Amino acid sequence: MRATITIDKDTVNSEEESLNFINKYGFVTLFPIRSFVFPNLYQATVGNREEKFDNAWKWADDLAMKKLIHYGKLVRKQVTLVSLEFFPYLYKLCREKTLGTTAQKILAFIKAHGPTSTTVLRKNLDLMGKKKKYVFTKAINELQMAFTIAIVDREKSSRMTHIYDLIERWMPQSLFEKAGAVSKKDAKDRVTAELLENKLISAREEAQIFLGDL
């Protein structure tokens, strides 16, 4: 049984406060997740629905571009904002995930060509069209959840799609050095302790279920 979680609401007024909110929990989602209570920047942001949406998204983007947080799909395959303090632990736990064929092709292309937009990836890897959009999105989600790529910018187009690069080329190298010095057990213990401290779980056993869902 999960702990009773009290979500911060209407408390964040600025980019600085949004960073403090992310740092407080270690990692939060950008938006609420249906049937799953978890800290999220949208609900914490002050304002009406439109203001919450616009500000939460802008602050998340700006913080990620400044490399003050990591931004990518993680918790329940939703956009998750990870503090720099917590990045090494989640990187350690998620890095070894198995990638599908399409994800491997995307990773190889980015590795060879550097920062690459959604449009360029889909065109070059024969993933254009509505029927192949799901295949592309699934592969991109796999790569983000395995901490192999990072969103580094937005493509300047009407669709506002993303530009991706290898996470090791984007995030500060000190984070990877810290991850290398941490065992998987220590990483699990650190994440579990944070979840317990913030009352996101009520027992250590729940952490294994939570981590297995990442």
VEXZAMAR-592654 format. One record per atom (N, C-alpha, C, O): residue in three letters; x, y, z. Coordinates in steps of 0.02 Angstrom, whole numbers, plus 50000, padded with zeros to 5 digits. Layout:
% VEXZAMAR-592654
alaXYZ;...
END
This chain:
% VEXZAMAR-592654
met500424994050000;met500005000050000;met500445006250000;met500895006850041;arg500315010949954;arg500725016849950;arg500565021650007;arg500015021650035;ala501065025750023;ala500965030750075;ala500465036050052;ala500355036949992;thr500155039450101;thr499715045050084;thr500165050950066;thr500545053450107;ile500105053250003;ile500555058349978;ile500205065049976;ile499655065649950;thr500535070050003;thr500285076949999;thr500675080549945;thr501275081649953;ile500355082349891;ile500685085549835;ile500685093149844;ile500175096149859;asp501265096249835;asp501305103549838;asp500885106449781;asp500965104349724;lys500445111149797;lys500035114349745;lys500085121949750;lys500105124849804;asp500125124949691;asp500115132249686;asp500635135549731;asp500485140249768;thr501245133049729;thr501775135849770;thr502355138649729;thr502765142449755;val502405136849665;val502975138749623;val502795144649579;val502315144449540;asn503185150149585;asn503045156249548;asn503585158149497;asn503485162849458;ser504145154549496;ser504695156749453;ser505135150749434;ser505055145249460;glu505595152049388;glu506065146749368;glu506495144649427;glu506625138649436;glu506705149449467;glu507125147849525;glu506735143349574;glu507015138549601;glu506105144949585;glu505705140949631;glu505555134049602;glu505495129149639;ser505505133649536;ser505395127049505;ser506015122649514;ser505945116649524;leu506605125649510;leu507225121849522;leu507255119449594;leu507445113749608;asn507055123749640;asn507045121849711;asn506555116049722;asn506685111549762;phe505995116249688;phe505485110949693;phe505765104249669;phe505675099149701;ile506105104349612;ile506405098249584;ile506945095649631;ile506985089649644;asn507365100149656;asn507905098149701;asn507635095249767;asn507935090849796;lys507065097849789;lys506755095449851;lys506595087949848;lys506725084249895;tyr506325085749791;tyr506115078749783;tyr506635074449748;tyr506605068249752;gly507115077549715;gly507615073649678;gly507405072349606;gly507805073049560;phe506785070449597;phe506495069849529;phe505745070349534;phe505435067649580;val505445073849486;val504725074949484;val504505074249411;val504915074749366;thr503865073049400;thr503615073149332;thr503415080249313;thr503305084449356;leu503365081449248;leu503165088049225;leu502415089049235;leu502185094349256;phe502025083849218;phe501305084149224;phe501045078449268;phe501395073549280;pro500425079049293;pro500135073649333;pro500075067149293;pro500005067349231;ile500095061549328;ile500005055049296;ile499345052149321;ile499215051749381;arg498925050149274;arg498275047449292;arg498335041249337;arg498715036649322;ser497965041249391;ser497935035649438;ser498605034149472;ser498715028649496;phe499035039149474;phe499685038249508;phe499895044949536;phe500075049549499;val499885045449602;val500055051849635;val500805052449641;val501135048249670;phe501075057849613;phe501795059049614;phe501915066549607;phe501535069849571;pro502425069249640;pro502555076449634;pro502645078449561;pro503005075149523;asn502315083949541;asn502385086349472;asn502385093849471;asn502055097149511;leu502755096549424;leu502855103849420;leu502215107449401;leu502095112949424;tyr501805104349360;tyr501185107549338;tyr500745109349397;tyr500525115049403;gln500605104549441;gln500175105849498;gln500485110749547;gln500135114349582;ala501145110649551;ala501485115149598;ala501515122349575;ala501625126849614;thr501405123449510;thr501455130049481;thr500825134249495;thr500265131749490;val500935140549512;val500385145149526;val500045147249461;val500375148149410;gly499375147949463;gly499025150649405;gly498435146349383;gly498295141149412;asn498095148749330;asn497555144849301;asn497855139349257;asn498465138749252;arg497425135349225;arg497665129549187;arg498165131549133;arg498685128349125;glu498005136749096;glu498445138849041;glu499105141449068;glu499635139849040;glu499085145449121;glu499695148149151;glu500135142549179;glu500745142549171;lys499825137749212;lys500205132049238;lys500555128349182;lys501155126849187;phe500185126849128;phe500465123149072;phe501055126949041;phe501595124149033;asp500945133249024;asp501465137248990;asp502085138149034;asp502645137149011;asn501975140049096;asn502545141349140;asn502925135049159;asn503545135049158;ala502575129749176;ala502915123549195;ala503335120949137;ala503905118949147;trp503065121149077;trp503425118649018;trp504035123049004;trp504585120548990;lys503935129649007;lys504485134348992;lys505045133649044;lys505635133349025;trp504875133349107;trp505385132749159;trp505765126249152;trp506375126049160;ala505415120849138;ala505745114349129;ala506235114649070;ala506805112449075;asp506005117449014;asp506435118048955;asp507045122348970;asp507615120348954;asp506935128049001;asp507485132649014;asp507995129649063;asp508595130449053;leu507765126349114;leu508215123149162;leu508625117649129;leu509215116849143;ala508305113949085;ala508655108549049;ala509175111349002;ala509725108648997;met509005116748966;met509485119748920;met510085122748956;met510635122948929;lys509975124849018;lys510525127549059;lys510905121949095;lys511385123249132;lys510685115749085;lys510995109849115;lys510955110049192;lys511405107649226;leu510415112949217;leu510305113049289;leu509885107149312;leu509845105749372;ile509565103849263;ile509195097649276;ile509275093149215;ile509515095249163;his509075086849223;his509005082349165;his508265081549150;his507855081049196;tyr508095081549086;tyr507395081649064;tyr507295075849016;tyr507635075548965;gly506855071249031;gly506735065648986;gly506185061049012;gly505955061849069;lys505985056148972;lys505465051448993;lys505765046549044;lys506305043849034;leu505405045549100;leu505645040949151;leu505075037949191;leu504855032349177;val504825041549241;val504305038849285;val503665037549245;val503375042149216;arg503455031149244;arg502855029149206;arg502885031449133;arg502365032849102;lys503485031949106;lys503605033949036;lys503365041049023;lys503205042848966;gln503345045149075;gln503135052149069;gln503745056649076;gln504255054649103;val503675062849051;val504225067649056;val504395068749130;val503965070549170;thr505025067649147;thr505255068049216;thr505835072849220;thr506275072949176;leu505845076849272;leu506365081849284;leu506805079349341;leu506555078449397;val507435078449328;val507895075349376;val508415080449399;val508725083849358;ser508505081049464;ser509005085749491;ser509705083149475;ser509795077149465;leu510195087549474;leu510885085449462;leu511135080949517;leu511545076549505;glu510905082149578;glu511115077949634;glu510885070749625;glu511245066049642;phe510285069849597;phe510005063249590;phe510175059849524;phe510095053749517;phe510415063649476;phe510565060949410;phe511015054749413;phe510855049749381;pro511575054849449;pro512035049049449;pro511695042649473;pro511855037249448;tyr511245043149521;tyr510925037149549;tyr510435034149499;tyr510425028049490;leu510035038249467;leu509555035749418;leu509915033349355;leu509705028449323;tyr510445036849336;tyr510855034649279;tyr511125027649292;tyr511115023349248;lys511375026549352;lys511655020049371;lys511125014549366;lys511275008949344;leu510525016049387;leu509995010949390;leu509675009549323;leu509425004049311;cys509675014449279;cys509305013749216;cys509735012449155;cys509485010449102;arg510385013549161;arg510825013449103;arg510855006749067;arg510965006549006;glu510775001249101;glu510884994649072;glu510264991749037;glu510264985749021;lys509754995649026;lys509144993048994;lys509284990848923;lys509684993948887;thr508954985548902;thr509034982948834;thr508654987248784;thr508084989248797;leu508974988848728;leu508674993048677;leu508434988848618;leu508754984048599;gly507864990848590;gly507604987548531;gly507994989548469;gly508434993948472;thr507844986448413;thr508204987648350;thr508164994948328;thr508674997948310;thr507564997748328;thr507485004748306;thr507855009448352;thr508175014248328;ala507815008348416;ala508175012548464;ala508925012248452;ala509265017348456;gln509185006348437;gln509895005648423;gln510095009448360;gln510635012448357;lys509665009448309;lys509805013048247;lys509815020648260;lys510245024148234;ile509345022948299;ile509315030148316;ile509945032048354;ile510245037248341;leu510125027948403;leu510715029348443;leu511345029648400;leu511765034148409;ala511415025048354;ala512005024848310;ala512025031048265;ala512555033748253;phe511445033248242;phe511415039248199;phe511625045448237;phe512025049448213;ile511365046248298;ile511545052048339;ile512285051848357;ile512625056948357;lys512535045948372;lys513235045148389;lys513685047348331;lys514205050448342;ala513475045748270;ala513875047448211;ala513795054548188;ala514265057548161;his513205057548197;his513055064048168;his512985069748218;his512905075448198;gly513015068248283;gly512945073548332;gly512215075448343;gly511765071648324;pro512085081248375;pro511405083348390;pro510945082848328;pro511105085648276;thr510395079348335;thr509965077948277;thr509235078948296;thr509015077048350;ser508855081948250;ser508155083448262;ser507715077348248;ser507915072648214;thr507115077648275;thr506615072448262;thr506515071548187;thr506495065948162;thr506445077148151;thr506325076848079;thr506875073348041;thr506755069047999;val507495075148057;val508075072048023;val508115064648038;val508255060647994;leu508005062848100;leu508025055748119;leu507505051748081;leu507655046348054;arg506905054248080;arg506365050448047;arg506475049847972;arg506335044647942;lys506725055247941;lys506855055047869;lys507415050147852;lys507355046247805;asn507955050447889;asn508535046347873;asn508465039047892;asn508805034747864;leu508025037647939;leu507945030647961;leu507285027547936;leu507055022547963;asp506995030747886;asp506375028147855;asp505835027147907;asp505525021847912;leu505715032447946;leu505205032147998;leu504685037647990;leu504365039648039;met504595039947929;met504095045047915;met503405041847909;met503345035847899;gly502895046047915;gly502205043647908;gly501885041947974;gly502225040348023;lys501225042247975;lys500845041048037;lys500955034048065;lys501005033148125;lys500985029048020;lys501055022148043;lys501715020848079;lys501755016548123;lys502235024648059;lys502895023648089;lys503045028348147;lys503555027848180;lys502585033048158;lys502685037848213;lys502715034248280;lys503125035848323;tyr502275029248289;tyr502265025548352;tyr502925021848363;tyr503195021748418;val503185018848309;val503825015248314;val504375019948335;val504795018248377;phe504385025848304;phe504905030848322;phe504835033148394;phe505325033248432;thr504225034948414;thr504105037348482;thr504295032148534;thr504605033748585;lys504115025948522;lys504275020448568;lys505035019848575;lys505285018848631;ala505395020248519;ala506125019648521;ala506445025548558;ala506915024648597;ile506195031548545;ile506455037448580;ile506335036948655;ile506775038648695;asn505755034448674;asn505605033448745;asn506085028448776;asn506325029348833;glu506225023048740;glu506705017948764;glu507385021148778;glu507695019948829;leu507605025348731;leu508265028548737;leu508285033348796;leu508785033648832;gln507745037048806;gln507735041748862;gln507715038048929;gln508045039948976;met507315032648932;met507255028948994;met507885025049011;met507985023049068;ala508305023948961;ala508955020548972;ala509515025648982;ala510105023748986;phe509345032048987;phe509835037348998;phe510395037148945;phe510985037748962;thr510205036348882;thr510705036348828;thr510695042648786;thr511195044548757;ile510115046048784;ile510065052348747;ile509745057648791;ile509415056148840;ala509865063948771;ala509575069548807;ala509265074448757;ala509515075048701;ile508745077748778;ile508455083148738;ile508905089248748;ile508995091548805;val509185091948694;val509655097448700;val509385103948671;val509675109348682;asp508825103548634;asp508525109648605;asp507865107748574;asp507665101948572;arg507505112848550;arg506895111648513;arg507005113648440;arg507305118848426;glu506765109548395;glu506825111048324;glu506395117048308;glu505815117548328;lys506685121748270;lys506325127848253;lys505855126548194;lys506015128048137;ser505285123648211;ser504785122148160;ser504095122948192;ser504035123848253;ser503585122648151;ser502905123648176;ser502705118148225;ser502255119048266;arg503035112348220;arg502855106648263;arg503235106648329;arg503075102748374;met503725110948336;met504115111448398;met504375104648421;met504295102848480;thr504675100948376;thr504955094448394;thr505645095348425;thr505915100848426;his505925089848450;his506545090248489;his507175089048448;his507155086348393;ile507725091148477;ile508395089448453;ile508735085348508;ile508715087248566;tyr509025079748488;tyr509325075048536;tyr510075074448526;tyr510325075248470;asp510435072948580;asp511145071148576;asp511275065748628;asp510855064248670;leu511875062748623;leu512065057848674;leu512095061248742;leu512335066848748;ile511835057848792;ile511815060848858;ile512515062248885;ile512615067148921;glu513005058048866;glu513695059048889;glu514015065248857;glu514485068048885;arg513765067248799;arg514045073248767;arg513705079548793;arg513955085148783;trp513135078748826;trp512745084548846;trp512825086348920;trp512965092048937;met512735081548964;met512745082949035;met513465083449060;met513925080649030;pro513585087149116;pro514255087949144;pro514595081249159;pro514285076749186;gln515225080649140;gln515585074349149;gln515655072349222;gln515705066349238;ser515645077149267;ser515695075549338;ser515125071049362;ser515215067149409;leu514545071549329;leu513975067449348;leu514095060149331;leu513905055649369;phe514425058949275;phe514565052049254;phe515135049049296;phe515135043049310;glu515605053249317;glu516135050949361;glu515835048849428;glu516045043849458;lys515355052749452;lys515025051049516;lys514635044549508;lys514635040349553;ala514285043849451;ala513905037649439;ala514355031649437;ala514175026249461;gly514955032449409;gly515435026949404;gly515705024849472;gly515915019149480;ala515685029449519;ala515955027949586;ala515425025049633;ala515575023349690;val514805024649609;val514245022249651;val514045015249629;val513985013949569;ser513935010849677;ser513705004149660;ser512945004349647;ser512605009049667;lys512704999249613;lys511984998949599;lys511584998449664;lys511045001349670;lys511854994849713;lys511514994249778;lys511465000949812;lys510945002749839;asp512025004749812;asp512025011349843;asp511535016049808;asp511195020049840;ala511495015449742;ala511035019649704;ala510305017949724;ala509905022449733;lys510155011549729;lys509475009449750;lys509325011949820;lys508765014349833;asp509815011349865;asp509715013549934;asp509585021049937;asp509165023349976;arg509945024849896;arg509865032149896;arg509185034149870;arg508855038549899;val508965031049817;val508305032649789;val507755030549838;val507275034249849;thr507835024649868;thr507345022249917;thr507295027049976;thr506745028549999;ala507865029250001;ala507865033850059;ala507505040350042;ala507145043150084;glu507605042849981;glu507275049049961;glu506525048049955;glu506135052449975;leu506315042449927;leu505595041049920;leu505265040549989;leu504715042949999;leu505615037350036;leu505345036650104;leu505325043450139;leu504825045050171;glu505855047250132;glu505895053750166;glu505335058450142;glu505055062150182;asn505195058150077;asn504675062450049;asn503975059250052;asn503495061950024;lys503935053450086;lys503305049850097;lys502965048050031;lys502345048250026;leu503365046249981;leu503095044049917;leu502975036549918;leu502605033849877;ile503285033149966;ile503155026149981;ile503125025450057;ile503385029650093;ser502805020050081;ser502745019150153;ser503205013650180;ser503305013150241;ala503485009650135;ala503925004150156;ala504465003050104;ala504365004350044;arg505045000650125;arg505604999550080;arg505424994650024;arg505684995149968;glu504984989850039;glu504794984849989;glu504464988049928;glu504514985549872;glu504124993649939;glu503784997049884;glu504275000149835;glu504115001249777;ala504885001549859;ala505385004649816;ala505565000049758;ala505665002449702;gln505604993549770;gln505774988749718;gln505254988849662;gln505424988449603;ile504624989349682;ile504084989749633;ile504134996149593;ile504074996149532;phe504255001649629;phe504315008149596;phe504905008249547;phe504835010349490;leu505475005849569;leu506075005849527;leu505985001249467;leu506255002549413;gly505624995849477;gly505504991249422;gly505064994249368;gly505074991949311;asp504674999249386;asp504225002549338;asp504565008149299;asp504285010749251;leu505175010049320;leu505515015549286;leu505695013649214;leu505985017749178;
END
